Amino acid sequence: MDWCSRGHRGIFARNDGEAFSSENEHTEDEIENILDPFYLVLSPQSILLSEEELKAYHRFVPLSEYSGAYGVVLKDSP
């Protein structure tokens, strides 16, 4: 997802690091069910990532819309 289309695509996850992973890409309906009304501002896409690609995501940014319980995990800045 890309919060408010700011150009920083990341992984939607709980603050304990658990993400909504799946063996297949999520359908639009599944994404809407996970994100609720915030689907509109989070610019979601379901993209399959390899374990190696996932290792690049470290920085958790809590979303105030979810009271910090959920957020976006971003790649480390260069």
N, CA, C and O atoms as a Tripos MOL2 file, in Angstrom:
@<TRIPOS>MOLECULE
protein
  312   311    78     0     0
PROTEIN
NO_CHARGES

@<TRIPOS>ATOM
      1 N           0.8230   -1.1650    0.0000 N.3       1 MET1
      2 CA          0.0000    0.0000    0.0000 C.3       1 MET1
      3 C           0.8680    1.2290    0.0000 C.2       1 MET1
      4 O           2.0540    1.1680    0.3230 O.2       1 MET1
      5 N           0.2810    2.3310   -0.3590 N.am      2 ASP2
      6 CA          0.9700    3.6150   -0.3890 C.3       2 ASP2
      7 C           0.0340    4.6150    0.2860 C.2       2 ASP2
      8 O          -0.9400    5.0660   -0.3170 O.2       2 ASP2
      9 N           0.3310    4.9550    1.5280 N.am      3 TRP3
     10 CA         -0.5380    5.8160    2.3240 C.3       3 TRP3
     11 C          -0.6770    7.1790    1.6530 C.2       3 TRP3
     12 O           0.3040    7.9060    1.4950 O.2       3 TRP3
     13 N          -1.9010    7.5160    1.2600 N.am      4 CYS4
     14 CA         -2.2360    8.7760    0.6000 C.3       4 CYS4
     15 C          -1.4090    9.0120   -0.6640 C.2       4 CYS4
     16 O          -1.1650   10.1600   -1.0350 O.2       4 CYS4
     17 N          -0.9820    7.9580   -1.3170 N.am      5 SER5
     18 CA         -0.2110    8.0380   -2.5700 C.3       5 SER5
     19 C           0.9960    8.9690   -2.4400 C.2       5 SER5
     20 O           1.2310    9.8200   -3.2970 O.2       5 SER5
     21 N           1.7450    8.7960   -1.3700 N.am      6 ARG6
     22 CA          2.9200    9.6410   -1.1210 C.3       6 ARG6
     23 C           4.1980    9.0980   -1.7770 C.2       6 ARG6
     24 O           5.2650    9.6980   -1.6510 O.2       6 ARG6
     25 N           4.0880    7.9800   -2.4640 N.am      7 GLY7
     26 CA          5.2480    7.4460   -3.1700 C.3       7 GLY7
     27 C           6.0990    6.4860   -2.3610 C.2       7 GLY7
     28 O           7.2130    6.1630   -2.7730 O.2       7 GLY7
     29 N           5.6040    6.0220   -1.2190 N.am      8 HIS8
     30 CA          6.3640    5.0930   -0.3760 C.3       8 HIS8
     31 C           5.5380    3.8300   -0.1780 C.2       8 HIS8
     32 O           4.8050    3.7120    0.8040 O.2       8 HIS8
     33 N           5.6530    2.8970   -1.0980 N.am      9 ARG9
     34 CA          4.8800    1.6610   -1.0180 C.3       9 ARG9
     35 C           5.4400    0.7920    0.0990 C.2       9 ARG9
     36 O           6.6530    0.6350    0.2320 O.2       9 ARG9
     37 N           4.5400    0.2280    0.9000 N.am     10 GLY10
     38 CA          4.9390   -0.6200    2.0040 C.3      10 GLY10
     39 C           3.9460   -1.7410    2.2370 C.2      10 GLY10
     40 O           3.0230   -1.9490    1.4500 O.2      10 GLY10
     41 N           4.1470   -2.4510    3.3170 N.am     11 ILE11
     42 CA          3.3280   -3.6170    3.6640 C.3      11 ILE11
     43 C           2.4340   -3.2570    4.8470 C.2      11 ILE11
     44 O           2.9250   -2.7800    5.8700 O.2      11 ILE11
     45 N           1.1290   -3.4810    4.7160 N.am     12 PHE12
     46 CA          0.1940   -3.2320    5.8010 C.3      12 PHE12
     47 C           0.3650   -4.3410    6.8350 C.2      12 PHE12
     48 O           0.3230   -5.5200    6.4840 O.2      12 PHE12
     49 N           0.5570   -3.9830    8.1020 N.am     13 ALA13
     50 CA          0.8070   -4.9750    9.1450 C.3      13 ALA13
     51 C           0.3320   -4.4690   10.5030 C.2      13 ALA13
     52 O           0.1140   -3.2730   10.6990 O.2      13 ALA13
     53 N           0.1750   -5.4100   11.4350 N.am     14 ARG14
     54 CA         -0.1180   -5.0460   12.8190 C.3      14 ARG14
     55 C           1.1660   -4.5270   13.4600 C.2      14 ARG14
     56 O           2.2600   -4.7300   12.9320 O.2      14 ARG14
     57 N           1.0240   -3.8640   14.5870 N.am     15 ASN15
     58 CA          2.2030   -3.3060   15.2520 C.3      15 ASN15
     59 C           3.1170   -4.3680   15.8610 C.2      15 ASN15
     60 O           4.2260   -4.0500   16.2890 O.2      15 ASN15
     61 N           2.6670   -5.6290   15.9060 N.am     16 ASP16
     62 CA          3.5390   -6.7150   16.3630 C.3      16 ASP16
     63 C           4.2650   -7.3850   15.2000 C.2      16 ASP16
     64 O           4.9710   -8.3740   15.3940 O.2      16 ASP16
     65 N           4.0920   -6.8440   13.9830 N.am     17 GLY17
     66 CA          4.7950   -7.3630   12.8160 C.3      17 GLY17
     67 C           4.0160   -8.3410   11.9590 C.2      17 GLY17
     68 O           4.4650   -8.7050   10.8730 O.2      17 GLY17
     69 N           2.8560   -8.7700   12.4300 N.am     18 GLU18
     70 CA          2.0580   -9.7110   11.6480 C.3      18 GLU18
     71 C           1.3880   -8.9950   10.4850 C.2      18 GLU18
     72 O           0.7470   -7.9600   10.6660 O.2      18 GLU18
     73 N           1.5430   -9.5600    9.2830 N.am     19 ALA19
     74 CA          0.9290   -8.9870    8.0790 C.3      19 ALA19
     75 C          -0.1890   -9.9050    7.6060 C.2      19 ALA19
     76 O          -0.3470  -11.0230    8.0970 O.2      19 ALA19
     77 N          -0.9320   -9.4310    6.6820 N.am     20 PHE20
     78 CA         -2.0460  -10.1980    6.1200 C.3      20 PHE20
     79 C          -1.5440  -10.9590    4.8950 C.2      20 PHE20
     80 O          -1.9700  -10.6980    3.7700 O.2      20 PHE20
     81 N          -0.6400  -11.8940    5.1280 N.am     21 SER21
     82 CA         -0.0180  -12.6150    4.0230 C.3      21 SER21
     83 C          -0.9330  -13.6890    3.4610 C.2      21 SER21
     84 O          -1.8570  -14.1670    4.1190 O.2      21 SER21
     85 N          -0.6400  -14.0480    2.2220 N.am     22 SER22
     86 CA         -1.4170  -15.0570    1.5180 C.3      22 SER22
     87 C          -0.5190  -15.6950    0.4720 C.2      22 SER22
     88 O           0.4330  -15.0760   -0.0040 O.2      22 SER22
     89 N          -0.8230  -16.9240    0.1200 N.am     23 GLU23
     90 CA         -0.0670  -17.6140   -0.9250 C.3      23 GLU23
     91 C          -0.3500  -17.0000   -2.2960 C.2      23 GLU23
     92 O           0.4670  -17.1120   -3.2100 O.2      23 GLU23
     93 N          -1.5030  -16.3550   -2.4370 N.am     24 ASN24
     94 CA         -1.9190  -15.7340   -3.6920 C.3      24 ASN24
     95 C          -2.1960  -14.2640   -3.4510 C.2      24 ASN24
     96 O          -2.3800  -13.8360   -2.3110 O.2      24 ASN24
     97 N          -2.2260  -13.4930   -4.5230 N.am     25 GLU25
     98 CA         -2.5730  -12.0880   -4.3770 C.3      25 GLU25
     99 C          -3.9860  -11.9760   -3.8220 C.2      25 GLU25
    100 O          -4.8650  -12.7600   -4.1790 O.2      25 GLU25
    101 N          -4.2020  -10.9900   -2.9390 N.am     26 HIS26
    102 CA         -5.5340  -10.7480   -2.3850 C.3      26 HIS26
    103 C          -6.4450  -10.1930   -3.4720 C.2      26 HIS26
    104 O          -6.0020   -9.4480   -4.3460 O.2      26 HIS26
    105 N          -7.7150  -10.5600   -3.4090 N.am     27 THR27
    106 CA         -8.7000   -9.9780   -4.3290 C.3      27 THR27
    107 C          -9.0560   -8.5770   -3.8370 C.2      27 THR27
    108 O          -8.7530   -8.2160   -2.7000 O.2      27 THR27
    109 N          -9.6960   -7.7960   -4.6930 N.am     28 GLU28
    110 CA        -10.1420   -6.4520   -4.2920 C.3      28 GLU28
    111 C         -11.0720   -6.5310   -3.0860 C.2      28 GLU28
    112 O         -10.9670   -5.7110   -2.1740 O.2      28 GLU28
    113 N         -11.9740   -7.4990   -3.0680 N.am     29 ASP29
    114 CA        -12.8940   -7.6510   -1.9320 C.3      29 ASP29
    115 C         -12.1440   -7.9650   -0.6530 C.2      29 ASP29
    116 O         -12.4750   -7.4230    0.4010 O.2      29 ASP29
    117 N         -11.1360   -8.8320   -0.7210 N.am     30 GLU30
    118 CA        -10.3470   -9.1610    0.4720 C.3      30 GLU30
    119 C          -9.6100   -7.9340    0.9910 C.2      30 GLU30
    120 O          -9.5560   -7.6920    2.1970 O.2      30 GLU30
    121 N          -9.0490   -7.1690    0.0770 N.am     31 ILE31
    122 CA         -8.3270   -5.9500    0.4800 C.3      31 ILE31
    123 C          -9.2790   -4.9730    1.1620 C.2      31 ILE31
    124 O          -8.9510   -4.4070    2.2050 O.2      31 ILE31
    125 N         -10.4440   -4.7760    0.5780 N.am     32 GLU32
    126 CA        -11.4350   -3.8700    1.1860 C.3      32 GLU32
    127 C         -11.8610   -4.3580    2.5620 C.2      32 GLU32
    128 O         -12.0480   -3.5440    3.4670 O.2      32 GLU32
    129 N         -12.0190   -5.6640    2.7430 N.am     33 ASN33
    130 CA        -12.4050   -6.2210    4.0540 C.3      33 ASN33
    131 C         -11.3140   -6.0180    5.0860 C.2      33 ASN33
    132 O         -11.6110   -5.7660    6.2540 O.2      33 ASN33
    133 N         -10.0630   -6.1230    4.6810 N.am     34 ILE34
    134 CA         -8.9380   -5.9440    5.6130 C.3      34 ILE34
    135 C          -8.8090   -4.4780    6.0240 C.2      34 ILE34
    136 O          -8.6340   -4.1790    7.2050 O.2      34 ILE34
    137 N          -8.8950   -3.5710    5.0630 N.am     35 LEU35
    138 CA         -8.6230   -2.1560    5.3120 C.3      35 LEU35
    139 C          -9.8280   -1.3300    5.7100 C.2      35 LEU35
    140 O          -9.6760   -0.1960    6.1650 O.2      35 LEU35
    141 N         -11.0280   -1.8780    5.5480 N.am     36 ASP36
    142 CA        -12.2570   -1.1440    5.8430 C.3      36 ASP36
    143 C         -12.2870    0.1790    5.0730 C.2      36 ASP36
    144 O         -11.8190    0.2110    3.9350 O.2      36 ASP36
    145 N         -12.8080    1.2620    5.6330 N.am     37 PRO37
    146 CA        -12.9430    2.4920    4.8430 C.3      37 PRO37
    147 C         -11.6020    3.1220    4.4500 C.2      37 PRO37
    148 O         -11.5560    3.9510    3.5410 O.2      37 PRO37
    149 N         -10.5170    2.7410    5.1230 N.am     38 PHE38
    150 CA         -9.2140    3.3220    4.8170 C.3      38 PHE38
    151 C          -8.6600    2.8150    3.4880 C.2      38 PHE38
    152 O          -7.6110    3.2610    3.0230 O.2      38 PHE38
    153 N          -9.3850    1.8770    2.8900 N.am     39 TYR39
    154 CA         -9.0700    1.4000    1.5520 C.3      39 TYR39
    155 C          -8.9230    2.5810    0.5890 C.2      39 TYR39
    156 O          -8.1190    2.5340   -0.3420 O.2      39 TYR39
    157 N          -9.6880    3.6150    0.8160 N.am     40 LEU40
    158 CA         -9.6970    4.7700   -0.0840 C.3      40 LEU40
    159 C          -8.4240    5.6100   -0.0120 C.2      40 LEU40
    160 O          -8.0370    6.2080   -1.0170 O.2      40 LEU40
    161 N          -7.7610    5.6750    1.1410 N.am     41 VAL41
    162 CA         -6.5730    6.5190    1.2850 C.3      41 VAL41
    163 C          -5.2630    5.7390    1.2780 C.2      41 VAL41
    164 O          -4.1870    6.3350    1.2130 O.2      41 VAL41
    165 N          -5.3430    4.4240    1.3430 N.am     42 LEU42
    166 CA         -4.1140    3.6370    1.4410 C.3      42 LEU42
    167 C          -3.5880    3.1260    0.1030 C.2      42 LEU42
    168 O          -2.5390    2.4830    0.0690 O.2      42 LEU42
    169 N          -4.2750    3.3880   -0.9810 N.am     43 SER43
    170 CA         -3.8310    3.0150   -2.3260 C.3      43 SER43
    171 C          -3.2750    1.5900   -2.3600 C.2      43 SER43
    172 O          -2.1130    1.3850   -2.7100 O.2      43 SER43
    173 N          -4.1050    0.6040   -1.9970 N.am     44 PRO44
    174 CA         -3.5970   -0.7620   -1.8730 C.3      44 PRO44
    175 C          -3.4180   -1.4830   -3.2080 C.2      44 PRO44
    176 O          -4.1350   -1.2390   -4.1780 O.2      44 PRO44
    177 N          -2.4430   -2.3710   -3.2160 N.am     45 GLN45
    178 CA         -2.2240   -3.3320   -4.2840 C.3      45 GLN45
    179 C          -1.8010   -4.6140   -3.6070 C.2      45 GLN45
    180 O          -1.1210   -4.5810   -2.5820 O.2      45 GLN45
    181 N          -2.1910   -5.7340   -4.1600 N.am     46 SER46
    182 CA         -1.7330   -7.0090   -3.6310 C.3      46 SER46
    183 C          -0.6170   -7.5090   -4.5380 C.2      46 SER46
    184 O          -0.8490   -7.8720   -5.6910 O.2      46 SER46
    185 N           0.5920   -7.5200   -3.9970 N.am     47 ILE47
    186 CA          1.7810   -7.9070   -4.7590 C.3      47 ILE47
    187 C           2.4890   -9.0350   -4.0080 C.2      47 ILE47
    188 O           2.7830   -8.9080   -2.8190 O.2      47 ILE47
    189 N           2.7560  -10.1180   -4.6980 N.am     48 LEU48
    190 CA          3.4920  -11.2150   -4.0790 C.3      48 LEU48
    191 C           4.9710  -10.8510   -4.0020 C.2      48 LEU48
    192 O           5.5650  -10.4080   -4.9850 O.2      48 LEU48
    193 N           5.5650  -11.0450   -2.8080 N.am     49 LEU49
    194 CA          6.9830  -10.7700   -2.5980 C.3      49 LEU49
    195 C           7.6860  -12.0490   -2.1630 C.2      49 LEU49
    196 O           7.1140  -12.8670   -1.4420 O.2      49 LEU49
    197 N           8.9170  -12.2150   -2.6010 N.am     50 SER50
    198 CA          9.7160  -13.3540   -2.1670 C.3      50 SER50
    199 C          10.2430  -13.0710   -0.7560 C.2      50 SER50
    200 O          10.1860  -11.9350   -0.2850 O.2      50 SER50
    201 N          10.7480  -14.0930   -0.0970 N.am     51 GLU51
    202 CA         11.3270  -13.8980    1.2390 C.3      51 GLU51
    203 C          12.4880  -12.9140    1.1710 C.2      51 GLU51
    204 O          12.6700  -12.0970    2.0740 O.2      51 GLU51
    205 N          13.2680  -12.9940    0.1080 N.am     52 GLU52
    206 CA         14.4040  -12.0890   -0.0580 C.3      52 GLU52
    207 C          13.9280  -10.6430   -0.1920 C.2      52 GLU52
    208 O          14.5240   -9.7400    0.3950 O.2      52 GLU52
    209 N          12.8690  -10.4200   -0.9540 N.am     53 GLU53
    210 CA         12.3190   -9.0720   -1.1070 C.3      53 GLU53
    211 C          11.7610   -8.5560    0.2120 C.2      53 GLU53
    212 O          11.8980   -7.3700    0.5140 O.2      53 GLU53
    213 N          11.1340   -9.4210    1.0040 N.am     54 LEU54
    214 CA         10.5680   -9.0130    2.2920 C.3      54 LEU54
    215 C          11.6320   -8.5360    3.2730 C.2      54 LEU54
    216 O          11.3530   -7.6980    4.1310 O.2      54 LEU54
    217 N          12.8350   -9.0560    3.1560 N.am     55 LYS55
    218 CA         13.9110   -8.6900    4.0790 C.3      55 LYS55
    219 C          14.2740   -7.2130    4.0060 C.2      55 LYS55
    220 O          14.8860   -6.6820    4.9330 O.2      55 LYS55
    221 N          13.9070   -6.5410    2.9170 N.am     56 ALA56
    222 CA         14.2280   -5.1220    2.7580 C.3      56 ALA56
    223 C          13.2880   -4.2170    3.5590 C.2      56 ALA56
    224 O          13.5690   -3.0280    3.7140 O.2      56 ALA56
    225 N          12.1870   -4.7550    4.0650 N.am     57 TYR57
    226 CA         11.1860   -3.9600    4.7890 C.3      57 TYR57
    227 C          11.4270   -4.0760    6.2910 C.2      57 TYR57
    228 O          11.2940   -5.1530    6.8710 O.2      57 TYR57
    229 N          11.7860   -2.9400    6.9180 N.am     58 HIS58
    230 CA         12.1220   -2.9520    8.3500 C.3      58 HIS58
    231 C          11.4190   -1.8800    9.1670 C.2      58 HIS58
    232 O          11.1600   -2.0810   10.3530 O.2      58 HIS58
    233 N          11.1120   -0.7610    8.5610 N.am     59 ARG59
    234 CA         10.6740    0.4190    9.3190 C.3      59 ARG59
    235 C           9.1550    0.4650    9.4220 C.2      59 ARG59
    236 O           8.4620    0.6570    8.4230 O.2      59 ARG59
    237 N           8.6390    0.2860   10.6430 N.am     60 PHE60
    238 CA          7.1940    0.3150   10.8940 C.3      60 PHE60
    239 C           6.7540    1.7480   11.1570 C.2      60 PHE60
    240 O           7.2990    2.4310   12.0250 O.2      60 PHE60
    241 N           5.7600    2.1930   10.3960 N.am     61 VAL61
    242 CA          5.1820    3.5240   10.5890 C.3      61 VAL61
    243 C           3.7260    3.3250   11.0050 C.2      61 VAL61
    244 O           2.8960    2.9500   10.1770 O.2      61 VAL61
    245 N           3.4010    3.5730   12.2800 N.am     62 PRO62
    246 CA          2.0200    3.3780   12.7300 C.3      62 PRO62
    247 C           1.0740    4.3650   12.0620 C.2      62 PRO62
    248 O           1.4370    5.5080   11.7860 O.2      62 PRO62
    249 N          -0.1360    3.9070   11.8090 N.am     63 LEU63
    250 CA         -1.1610    4.7570   11.2120 C.3      63 LEU63
    251 C          -2.1170    5.2230   12.2970 C.2      63 LEU63
    252 O          -2.7350    4.4090   12.9830 O.2      63 LEU63
    253 N          -2.2360    6.5450   12.4510 N.am     64 SER64
    254 CA         -3.1200    7.0870   13.4790 C.3      64 SER64
    255 C          -4.5680    6.6910   13.2070 C.2      64 SER64
    256 O          -5.3730    6.6080   14.1350 O.2      64 SER64
    257 N          -4.9040    6.4450   11.9360 N.am     65 GLU65
    258 CA         -6.2640    6.0190   11.5960 C.3      65 GLU65
    259 C          -6.6230    4.6990   12.2640 C.2      65 GLU65
    260 O          -7.8020    4.3930   12.4460 O.2      65 GLU65
    261 N          -5.6190    3.9230   12.6260 N.am     66 TYR66
    262 CA         -5.8300    2.6340   13.2960 C.3      66 TYR66
    263 C          -5.3260    2.6800   14.7370 C.2      66 TYR66
    264 O          -5.0370    1.6390   15.3270 O.2      66 TYR66
    265 N          -5.2190    3.8770   15.3020 N.am     67 SER67
    266 CA         -4.7460    4.0840   16.6790 C.3      67 SER67
    267 C          -3.3960    3.4320   16.9290 C.2      67 SER67
    268 O          -3.1000    3.0170   18.0500 O.2      67 SER67
    269 N          -2.5710    3.3400   15.8800 N.am     68 GLY68
    270 CA         -1.2360    2.7630   16.0210 C.3      68 GLY68
    271 C          -1.2110    1.2540   16.0730 C.2      68 GLY68
    272 O          -0.1340    0.6590   16.1010 O.2      68 GLY68
    273 N          -2.3740    0.6150   16.0860 N.am     69 ALA69
    274 CA         -2.4200   -0.8490   16.1380 C.3      69 ALA69
    275 C          -2.0010   -1.4750   14.8130 C.2      69 ALA69
    276 O          -1.5590   -2.6240   14.7710 O.2      69 ALA69
    277 N          -2.1420   -0.7100   13.7320 N.am     70 TYR70
    278 CA         -1.7300   -1.1480   12.3970 C.3      70 TYR70
    279 C          -0.9110   -0.0400   11.7650 C.2      70 TYR70
    280 O          -1.0010    1.1240   12.1570 O.2      70 TYR70
    281 N          -0.1210   -0.4170   10.7920 N.am     71 GLY71
    282 CA          0.6790    0.5750   10.1050 C.3      71 GLY71
    283 C           1.2450    0.0220    8.8240 C.2      71 GLY71
    284 O           0.8170   -1.0190    8.3250 O.2      71 GLY71
    285 N           2.2260    0.7460    8.2960 N.am     72 VAL72
    286 CA          2.8760    0.3700    7.0520 C.3      72 VAL72
    287 C           4.3400    0.0810    7.3580 C.2      72 VAL72
    288 O           5.0160    0.8740    8.0120 O.2      72 VAL72
    289 N           4.8170   -1.0510    6.8830 N.am     73 VAL73
    290 CA          6.2280   -1.4020    7.0240 C.3      73 VAL73
    291 C           6.9100   -0.9990    5.7230 C.2      73 VAL73
    292 O           6.5520   -1.4730    4.6450 O.2      73 VAL73
    293 N           7.9000   -0.1150    5.8440 N.am     74 LEU74
    294 CA          8.5790    0.4400    4.6750 C.3      74 LEU74
    295 C          10.0070   -0.0900    4.5700 C.2      74 LEU74
    296 O          10.5850   -0.5930    5.5340 O.2      74 LEU74
    297 N          10.5460    0.0420    3.3710 N.am     75 LYS75
    298 CA         11.9720   -0.2730    3.1840 C.3      75 LYS75
    299 C          12.8000    0.7730    3.9070 C.2      75 LYS75
    300 O          12.3710    1.9140    4.0780 O.2      75 LYS75
    301 N          13.9870    0.3720    4.3260 N.am     76 ASP76
    302 CA         14.8930    1.3400    4.9330 C.3      76 ASP76
    303 C          15.2620    2.4020    3.9140 C.2      76 ASP76
    304 O          15.4450    2.0890    2.7380 O.2      76 ASP76
    305 N          15.3740    3.6260    4.3360 N.am     77 SER77
    306 CA         15.7730    4.7090    3.4360 C.3      77 SER77
    307 C          17.2450    4.5570    3.1070 C.2      77 SER77
    308 O          18.0410    4.1900    3.9710 O.2      77 SER77
    309 N          17.6210    4.8390    1.8440 N.am     78 PRO78
    310 CA         19.0400    4.7370    1.4690 C.3      78 PRO78
    311 C          19.8750    5.8140    2.1130 C.2      78 PRO78
    312 O          21.0860    5.8670    1.8990 O.2      78 PRO78
@<TRIPOS>BOND
     1     1     2 1
     2     2     3 1
     3     3     4 2
     4     3     5 am
     5     5     6 1
     6     6     7 1
     7     7     8 2
     8     7     9 am
     9     9    10 1
    10    10    11 1
    11    11    12 2
    12    11    13 am
    13    13    14 1
    14    14    15 1
    15    15    16 2
    16    15    17 am
    17    17    18 1
    18    18    19 1
    19    19    20 2
    20    19    21 am
    21    21    22 1
    22    22    23 1
    23    23    24 2
    24    23    25 am
    25    25    26 1
    26    26    27 1
    27    27    28 2
    28    27    29 am
    29    29    30 1
    30    30    31 1
    31    31    32 2
    32    31    33 am
    33    33    34 1
    34    34    35 1
    35    35    36 2
    36    35    37 am
    37    37    38 1
    38    38    39 1
    39    39    40 2
    40    39    41 am
    41    41    42 1
    42    42    43 1
    43    43    44 2
    44    43    45 am
    45    45    46 1
    46    46    47 1
    47    47    48 2
    48    47    49 am
    49    49    50 1
    50    50    51 1
    51    51    52 2
    52    51    53 am
    53    53    54 1
    54    54    55 1
    55    55    56 2
    56    55    57 am
    57    57    58 1
    58    58    59 1
    59    59    60 2
    60    59    61 am
    61    61    62 1
    62    62    63 1
    63    63    64 2
    64    63    65 am
    65    65    66 1
    66    66    67 1
    67    67    68 2
    68    67    69 am
    69    69    70 1
    70    70    71 1
    71    71    72 2
    72    71    73 am
    73    73    74 1
    74    74    75 1
    75    75    76 2
    76    75    77 am
    77    77    78 1
    78    78    79 1
    79    79    80 2
    80    79    81 am
    81    81    82 1
    82    82    83 1
    83    83    84 2
    84    83    85 am
    85    85    86 1
    86    86    87 1
    87    87    88 2
    88    87    89 am
    89    89    90 1
    90    90    91 1
    91    91    92 2
    92    91    93 am
    93    93    94 1
    94    94    95 1
    95    95    96 2
    96    95    97 am
    97    97    98 1
    98    98    99 1
    99    99   100 2
   100    99   101 am
   101   101   102 1
   102   102   103 1
   103   103   104 2
   104   103   105 am
   105   105   106 1
   106   106   107 1
   107   107   108 2
   108   107   109 am
   109   109   110 1
   110   110   111 1
   111   111   112 2
   112   111   113 am
   113   113   114 1
   114   114   115 1
   115   115   116 2
   116   115   117 am
   117   117   118 1
   118   118   119 1
   119   119   120 2
   120   119   121 am
   121   121   122 1
   122   122   123 1
   123   123   124 2
   124   123   125 am
   125   125   126 1
   126   126   127 1
   127   127   128 2
   128   127   129 am
   129   129   130 1
   130   130   131 1
   131   131   132 2
   132   131   133 am
   133   133   134 1
   134   134   135 1
   135   135   136 2
   136   135   137 am
   137   137   138 1
   138   138   139 1
   139   139   140 2
   140   139   141 am
   141   141   142 1
   142   142   143 1
   143   143   144 2
   144   143   145 am
   145   145   146 1
   146   146   147 1
   147   147   148 2
   148   147   149 am
   149   149   150 1
   150   150   151 1
   151   151   152 2
   152   151   153 am
   153   153   154 1
   154   154   155 1
   155   155   156 2
   156   155   157 am
   157   157   158 1
   158   158   159 1
   159   159   160 2
   160   159   161 am
   161   161   162 1
   162   162   163 1
   163   163   164 2
   164   163   165 am
   165   165   166 1
   166   166   167 1
   167   167   168 2
   168   167   169 am
   169   169   170 1
   170   170   171 1
   171   171   172 2
   172   171   173 am
   173   173   174 1
   174   174   175 1
   175   175   176 2
   176   175   177 am
   177   177   178 1
   178   178   179 1
   179   179   180 2
   180   179   181 am
   181   181   182 1
   182   182   183 1
   183   183   184 2
   184   183   185 am
   185   185   186 1
   186   186   187 1
   187   187   188 2
   188   187   189 am
   189   189   190 1
   190   190   191 1
   191   191   192 2
   192   191   193 am
   193   193   194 1
   194   194   195 1
   195   195   196 2
   196   195   197 am
   197   197   198 1
   198   198   199 1
   199   199   200 2
   200   199   201 am
   201   201   202 1
   202   202   203 1
   203   203   204 2
   204   203   205 am
   205   205   206 1
   206   206   207 1
   207   207   208 2
   208   207   209 am
   209   209   210 1
   210   210   211 1
   211   211   212 2
   212   211   213 am
   213   213   214 1
   214   214   215 1
   215   215   216 2
   216   215   217 am
   217   217   218 1
   218   218   219 1
   219   219   220 2
   220   219   221 am
   221   221   222 1
   222   222   223 1
   223   223   224 2
   224   223   225 am
   225   225   226 1
   226   226   227 1
   227   227   228 2
   228   227   229 am
   229   229   230 1
   230   230   231 1
   231   231   232 2
   232   231   233 am
   233   233   234 1
   234   234   235 1
   235   235   236 2
   236   235   237 am
   237   237   238 1
   238   238   239 1
   239   239   240 2
   240   239   241 am
   241   241   242 1
   242   242   243 1
   243   243   244 2
   244   243   245 am
   245   245   246 1
   246   246   247 1
   247   247   248 2
   248   247   249 am
   249   249   250 1
   250   250   251 1
   251   251   252 2
   252   251   253 am
   253   253   254 1
   254   254   255 1
   255   255   256 2
   256   255   257 am
   257   257   258 1
   258   258   259 1
   259   259   260 2
   260   259   261 am
   261   261   262 1
   262   262   263 1
   263   263   264 2
   264   263   265 am
   265   265   266 1
   266   266   267 1
   267   267   268 2
   268   267   269 am
   269   269   270 1
   270   270   271 1
   271   271   272 2
   272   271   273 am
   273   273   274 1
   274   274   275 1
   275   275   276 2
   276   275   277 am
   277   277   278 1
   278   278   279 1
   279   279   280 2
   280   279   281 am
   281   281   282 1
   282   282   283 1
   283   283   284 2
   284   283   285 am
   285   285   286 1
   286   286   287 1
   287   287   288 2
   288   287   289 am
   289   289   290 1
   290   290   291 1
   291   291   292 2
   292   291   293 am
   293   293   294 1
   294   294   295 1
   295   295   296 2
   296   295   297 am
   297   297   298 1
   298   298   299 1
   299   299   300 2
   300   299   301 am
   301   301   302 1
   302   302   303 1
   303   303   304 2
   304   303   305 am
   305   305   306 1
   306   306   307 1
   307   307   308 2
   308   307   309 am
   309   309   310 1
   310   310   311 1
   311   311   312 2
@<TRIPOS>SUBSTRUCTURE
     1 MET1         2 RESIDUE 1 A MET
     2 ASP2         6 RESIDUE 1 A ASP
     3 TRP3        10 RESIDUE 1 A TRP
     4 CYS4        14 RESIDUE 1 A CYS
     5 SER5        18 RESIDUE 1 A SER
     6 ARG6        22 RESIDUE 1 A ARG
     7 GLY7        26 RESIDUE 1 A GLY
     8 HIS8        30 RESIDUE 1 A HIS
     9 ARG9        34 RESIDUE 1 A ARG
    10 GLY10       38 RESIDUE 1 A GLY
    11 ILE11       42 RESIDUE 1 A ILE
    12 PHE12       46 RESIDUE 1 A PHE
    13 ALA13       50 RESIDUE 1 A ALA
    14 ARG14       54 RESIDUE 1 A ARG
    15 ASN15       58 RESIDUE 1 A ASN
    16 ASP16       62 RESIDUE 1 A ASP
    17 GLY17       66 RESIDUE 1 A GLY
    18 GLU18       70 RESIDUE 1 A GLU
    19 ALA19       74 RESIDUE 1 A ALA
    20 PHE20       78 RESIDUE 1 A PHE
    21 SER21       82 RESIDUE 1 A SER
    22 SER22       86 RESIDUE 1 A SER
    23 GLU23       90 RESIDUE 1 A GLU
    24 ASN24       94 RESIDUE 1 A ASN
    25 GLU25       98 RESIDUE 1 A GLU
    26 HIS26      102 RESIDUE 1 A HIS
    27 THR27      106 RESIDUE 1 A THR
    28 GLU28      110 RESIDUE 1 A GLU
    29 ASP29      114 RESIDUE 1 A ASP
    30 GLU30      118 RESIDUE 1 A GLU
    31 ILE31      122 RESIDUE 1 A ILE
    32 GLU32      126 RESIDUE 1 A GLU
    33 ASN33      130 RESIDUE 1 A ASN
    34 ILE34      134 RESIDUE 1 A ILE
    35 LEU35      138 RESIDUE 1 A LEU
    36 ASP36      142 RESIDUE 1 A ASP
    37 PRO37      146 RESIDUE 1 A PRO
    38 PHE38      150 RESIDUE 1 A PHE
    39 TYR39      154 RESIDUE 1 A TYR
    40 LEU40      158 RESIDUE 1 A LEU
    41 VAL41      162 RESIDUE 1 A VAL
    42 LEU42      166 RESIDUE 1 A LEU
    43 SER43      170 RESIDUE 1 A SER
    44 PRO44      174 RESIDUE 1 A PRO
    45 GLN45      178 RESIDUE 1 A GLN
    46 SER46      182 RESIDUE 1 A SER
    47 ILE47      186 RESIDUE 1 A ILE
    48 LEU48      190 RESIDUE 1 A LEU
    49 LEU49      194 RESIDUE 1 A LEU
    50 SER50      198 RESIDUE 1 A SER
    51 GLU51      202 RESIDUE 1 A GLU
    52 GLU52      206 RESIDUE 1 A GLU
    53 GLU53      210 RESIDUE 1 A GLU
    54 LEU54      214 RESIDUE 1 A LEU
    55 LYS55      218 RESIDUE 1 A LYS
    56 ALA56      222 RESIDUE 1 A ALA
    57 TYR57      226 RESIDUE 1 A TYR
    58 HIS58      230 RESIDUE 1 A HIS
    59 ARG59      234 RESIDUE 1 A ARG
    60 PHE60      238 RESIDUE 1 A PHE
    61 VAL61      242 RESIDUE 1 A VAL
    62 PRO62      246 RESIDUE 1 A PRO
    63 LEU63      250 RESIDUE 1 A LEU
    64 SER64      254 RESIDUE 1 A SER
    65 GLU65      258 RESIDUE 1 A GLU
    66 TYR66      262 RESIDUE 1 A TYR
    67 SER67      266 RESIDUE 1 A SER
    68 GLY68      270 RESIDUE 1 A GLY
    69 ALA69      274 RESIDUE 1 A ALA
    70 TYR70      278 RESIDUE 1 A TYR
    71 GLY71      282 RESIDUE 1 A GLY
    72 VAL72      286 RESIDUE 1 A VAL
    73 VAL73      290 RESIDUE 1 A VAL
    74 LEU74      294 RESIDUE 1 A LEU
    75 LYS75      298 RESIDUE 1 A LYS
    76 ASP76      302 RESIDUE 1 A ASP
    77 SER77      306 RESIDUE 1 A SER
    78 PRO78      310 RESIDUE 1 A PRO
